[in-house]
Amino acid sequence: MPAVMPFSAAGHSRSQVDRAGDKLRDWWQDDLLAGPADPEAIEIAYGFRLEFQRPLTHVVMGLRSFVKTEGAELVVGQRLKRLPRIVEKLVRFRRSNLSRMQDIGGCRAILPDLNTVAHVRRRIHRNKWEVVREDDYNIEPKTTGYRGVHVVVMKFDRPIEIQLRTPWQHSWALNVERIDLRHRYGLKDGNGPPDLLSLLERSAYAMDQVNKGEVMSEEFDREFQRLRELARPHL
């Protein structure tokens, strides 16, 4: 009978990785007041995180090639999600498992327009990358107003998330992160003051329309200014 290969290159099974994530989730939920974190859980989770570096590097190299072939300016970034952010996400999504998290390794291309986004997305498929999930938030924006295209591909048995954004979409997302960094509302998940959430959604809608050549109505401008005044304390 063949030996069972470990799920993790570090020799850990999927269940061991998930148990480590569960222990860190329980510790974090107690606002760090439950004593020190389990050192073994940290070691397993951190080691699992590092296993995404090699596949991420390969995906970034391919993405850079696709962007260059399309003649676009090369603006491609990459990151491994930090361990505290991984644990925060496990806390937010109680039913999630660490072994199945799809955005531990991620990269992003900032592309000049939606046409180039579509072309780069097609190249991902033409090159027969193993796509396991796609979310087109340009067709169906998130309720927060977020737009962009997310493609998750498998590389060396690890999921890597690719984000394709236009400059205005990236600028909008960075602004949301800036506000959230100050207030810790959880705006990405649709949490926060209703007036602020409405302002962010309306601003994304307006930027999308303007970049498509549309002109916003005076009624929209009045409503937008009203929301801006209401949300001013949070900006």
Secondary structure as UniProt FT lines:
FT   TURN            9..10
FT   HELIX           14..29
FT   TURN            30..32
FT   HELIX           39..50
FT   TURN            51..52
FT   HELIX           53..69
FT   TURN            70..71
FT   STRAND          76..80
FT   HELIX           83..92
FT   TURN            94..95
FT   HELIX           98..100
FT   STRAND          105..110
FT   HELIX           114..126
FT   TURN            127..128
FT   STRAND          130..136
FT   TURN            137..139
FT   TURN            143..144
FT   STRAND          149..155
FT   TURN            156..157
FT   STRAND          158..165
FT   HELIX           167..183
FT   HELIX           187..189
FT   HELIX           194..211
FT   TURN            212..213
FT   HELIX           218..231
FT   HELIX           232..234
//
